């Protein structure tokens, strides 16, 4: 199963970053202008920290350029604690999608780490998916670094 990791040191307190990155406004800000995710109003307002653990929270459509549906994520948070979540979902193109994010205190502020593992459906080459996922999370981390005056982790 391919795995992608990206990490950034951000110059902001871990709790402030966590409060932002667990909201749909924060998630979509990281992904703009490439894409955005939809969610029901209750999830948009409450964020992922309010979803029932281990249950499908929603089908979130992923919209290229913010408008064109190209993928969906049947969003399931399987583990959640302060500073860490683990999503294990299915997607239109992925039999299994696992995204773990941690936000931990760091001497410069906090360290945000994303680990993504996946199993593509059908004949989608894993190498192509890994390239797309890697570029997407590089983009997300650049957006986080810009918002919170950060840098890539060593």
C-alpha positions in Angstrom: 0.0 0.0 0.0 1.6 3.3 -1.1 2.2 5.9 1.6 2.8 9.7 1.4 4.2 11.8 4.3 4.4 15.6 4.5 5.4 17.7 7.5 5.6 21.4 8.3 6.9 23.5 11.2 4.4 26.3 11.7 5.0 29.4 13.8 1.7 29.2 15.7 0.5 27.4 18.9 -0.6 23.8 18.3 -4.0 24.4 19.7 -4.7 27.4 17.3 -3.5 25.3 14.3 -5.6 22.3 15.4 -8.7 24.5 15.8 -8.2 25.7 12.2 -7.3 22.4 10.4 -10.2 20.5 11.8 -12.8 22.8 10.2 -14.1 22.6 6.7 -13.2 26.2 6.2 -9.6 25.4 7.2 -9.5 22.2 5.1 -10.9 24.0 2.0 -8.5 26.9 2.5 -5.6 24.4 2.4 -6.8 22.9 -0.9 -7.8 26.1 -2.7 -7.7 27.0 -5.6 -7.1 23.4 -6.8 -10.2 21.9 -5.1 -12.6 22.0 -2.3 -14.7 19.5 -0.3 -18.5 19.6 0.3 -20.1 18.8 3.6 -23.5 19.1 5.3 -24.1 22.3 7.2 -23.7 20.6 10.6 -20.3 19.3 9.6 -19.2 22.6 8.1 -20.2 24.4 11.2 -18.9 21.8 13.8 -15.8 20.4 12.0 -14.5 16.9 12.1 -14.1 16.9 15.8 -17.9 16.6 16.1 -18.4 13.5 14.0 -19.3 10.2 15.5 -16.2 8.0 15.6 -16.2 5.0 13.3 -19.4 6.0 11.5 -19.7 7.6 8.0 -20.0 11.3 8.6 -21.0 12.2 5.1 -20.2 11.7 1.4 -18.0 14.7 0.7 -17.7 15.6 -3.0 -14.3 16.8 -4.1 -14.8 19.6 -6.6 -11.9 20.5 -9.0 -11.4 24.2 -9.1 -14.1 24.4 -6.4 -16.9 23.5 -9.0 -16.5 20.3 -10.9 -17.2 17.0 -9.1 -14.3 14.7 -9.7 -14.2 12.4 -6.6 -16.0 11.7 -3.4 -14.9 10.7 0.1 -17.2 8.7 2.3 -15.7 10.4 5.3 -15.1 8.2 8.4 -13.0 9.3 11.4 -11.9 6.2 13.2 -9.7 7.8 15.8 -9.7 11.3 17.3 -7.8 12.9 20.1 -6.5 16.4 20.8 -3.9 17.0 18.1 -4.5 13.9 16.1 -7.1 12.3 13.8 -7.2 9.2 11.7 -9.6 9.0 8.7 -10.2 5.7 7.1 -12.6 6.1 4.2 -13.5 4.8 0.8 -13.5 7.0 -2.3 -14.7 6.8 -5.9 -11.2 6.0 -7.0 -9.8 4.5 -3.8 -10.8 1.2 -2.2 -9.2 2.4 1.0 -8.0 5.9 1.9 -6.3 6.5 5.2 -5.3 10.0 6.3 -3.6 10.7 9.6 -2.9 14.2 10.7 -1.0 15.2 13.9 -0.5 18.7 15.2 2.2 18.6 18.0 4.0 21.3 20.0 7.4 22.3 18.6 10.1 24.8 19.8 9.1 27.1 16.9 5.3 26.7 17.4 4.0 23.3 16.1 4.7 20.5 13.8 1.9 19.4 11.4 2.4 15.9 9.9 0.2 14.2 7.4 0.4 10.5 6.5 -1.7 9.2 3.7 -2.0 5.6 2.6 -4.3 4.3 -0.1 -5.4 1.3 -2.2 -6.6 2.4 -5.7 -9.6 0.7 -7.3 -9.5 -1.0 -10.7 -6.6 -0.3 -13.0 -5.6 3.1 -11.6 -1.8 2.9 -11.3 -0.7 3.4 -7.7 2.3 5.4 -8.9 0.0 7.9 -10.6 -2.2 8.2 -7.5 0.9 8.6 -5.3 2.2 11.4 -7.5 -1.2 13.2 -7.4 -1.6 12.7 -3.7 2.0 13.8 -3.0 1.5 17.0 -5.1 -1.8 17.7 -3.4 -0.4 17.5 0.1 2.7 19.5 -0.9 0.2 22.2 -2.0 -1.7 21.9 1.3 1.4 22.3 3.3 2.6 25.3 1.3 -0.8 26.9 2.1 -0.4 26.1 5.8 3.1 27.5 5.8 1.9 30.7 4.2 -1.0 31.1 6.6 1.0 30.3 9.8 4.5 31.6 8.7 6.0 28.1 8.5 8.5 26.0 6.7 8.9 22.4 5.6 10.0 20.1 8.4 13.5 18.7 8.1 
